[in-house]
Amino acid sequence: VYKRQGIPLAVALTGGVALWKLIVTGELWVHTSVTFTELIVGYSLAIMVGLAGGIATSLSKPMKTLFDPWLTFIYSCPYVAFSPLLIVALGLGMAPKMAIAFIGGLIPIWWNTF
């Protein structure tokens, strides 16, 4: 039925039964909606703050002098490095995930706006 090459072991053993069970019971859609909510909230905040900050930075020399070193520093750091710090600071809820989406979107939006 299945060729062993290229198929992960869990799918080969269950034939996708576990995934189908999550889809049928509706549990998959609950978790997917929570994930999309975290992403949309974090990225929407990043768009608002990033556009405002980028425009302010491009119009003001003191703002550029203040924010340019920090943006360069944060932009050069891998965002995965912030994950443990955010989890320790914000706990285990939606907040650290939204913060990761916020940081992941904020810096490139701000940087490319100014």
Secondary structure as GFF3:
##gff-version 3
##sequence-region A 1 114
A	DSSP	alpha_helix	9	14	.	.	.	ID=ss1
A	DSSP	alpha_helix	17	25	.	.	.	ID=ss2
A	DSSP	alpha_helix	27	59	.	.	.	ID=ss3
A	DSSP	alpha_helix	61	76	.	.	.	ID=ss4
A	DSSP	three_ten_helix	79	81	.	.	.	ID=ss5
A	DSSP	alpha_helix	82	90	.	.	.	ID=ss6
A	DSSP	alpha_helix	94	113	.	.	.	ID=ss7
###
